[in-house]
Amino acid sequence: MASPSKLRIAIVGAGIVGVSTAFFLARAGVGVRLLEAHAPAAAATGAADGAVSVASKRPGAMMNAALAGIALYRELAAQGVLDGGFVSRSTFLVAVGAAEAAVLDGHAEALASAGVEVVRHPTSALARLAPALSPEAEGAIEVRGEGHAIGYDVVRRLIRAAELTVERGVTVRNLVQSSDGGLVGLDTDRGRIEADAVVIAAGGGSAELLGLDGVLRPRRGQLLVTERAPALNAALPGAIMSARYLLSKASAKGAPVSPRGYGLVIDPLRTGQFLVGGTRENDATRPIADVEAIGHVLADAVAMVPGLAKLRLLRAFAGLRTAVVDGLPLIGRAPGGDGVFVATGFEGDGICLGPVMGRTIADALLGRPATLDLSPFDPGRFLAGRVAA
């Protein structure tokens, strides 16, 4: 392994994962070229709900990664890198109806078994705990130790802290490898870029570079933002997530899932506004909000928090998140492509996992011991032999 100061690493994609990787490499003294087709955080990172959360996870690889992600956010906040950019809070999963209450009870047990701090709140306690909630709510679980961060703000802070330069408007055409499989660099619309290693963190744009058609798929999420309502905002103790959200993520085994993946999250923001989501729509091709989805989400939100009916909707927006067909992101070294690393397919978990995956990839590039097991996310399950010379 060459000394960090002599390494040349190119990163494709300036979303939260690519920028986090560049941040940790730059802090180690590595020369980084950060390439972006549009602008930093221009895609999924800029249209995310900001949840740094384990609340909707089941025990396993994604939960372990999310817990590590939350811990790193706290570390970066304590260091001053994300001071004021990460807000600690609880998430409350709320049940309406007996079926949702049953799902929620099982989920609480699963979270607790994995060591997550969970507090059950019976129906009788909800009027005092969260007076803005509908009287139809039938209990809630509080997942403690969670947080919130705005994706584009995290990206801005990391770029500034590491004094990174983002090369905007660069289209990467293909990887360039020698006849013996060694990496040479990248061909772009601005010429060849030589590199000792390449990290592909380009979301949906990763598919063409890696030959992953049919493996990566776009999934649209639609979100809403209301006007300020400080009193109503203060009447919610944290982010409110309907137990139905677990169904939209297929977290409840055998549960019916809406074709548009409707779930409900109501997030009281620091501004006094509310961020309301959302949908999980497969195979959408454009990041556009539509009236049907907006109406459905608003109706669910008002049913959960009736006071929202009095507020004006200021903005409706959508983002395309890149998902992998088996539900797990692709993270790690690409087989058959010496020096090629992949970090894509995070869907709605990119904000939570971005910094910790960036650090993990940087450690791998620097030959440092792994602090997070990436084997469940091994790109080899799809990429074997597909990185062409």
Secondary structure, 3 states (H helix, E strand, C coil): CCCHHHCEEEEECCCHHHHHHHHHHHHCCCEEEEEECCCCCCCHHHHCCCEECCCCCCCCHHHHHHHHHHHHHHHHHHHCCCCCCCEEEEEEEEEECHHHHHHHHHHHHHHHHCCCCEEEECHHHHHHHCCCCCCCEEEEEEEEEEEECCHHHHHHHHHHHHCCCEEECCCEEEEEECCCCCEEEEEECCEEEECCEEEECCHHHHHHHHCCECCEEEEEEEEEEECCCHHHHHCCCCEEEEHHHHHHCCCCCCCCCCCCCCCCEEEECCCCCEEEECCCEECCCCCCCCHHHHHHHHHHHHHHCHHHHHCCEEEEEEEEEEEECCCCCEEEECCCCCCEEEEECCHHHHHHHHHHHHHHHHHHHCCCCCCCCCHHHCCHHHHCCCCCC
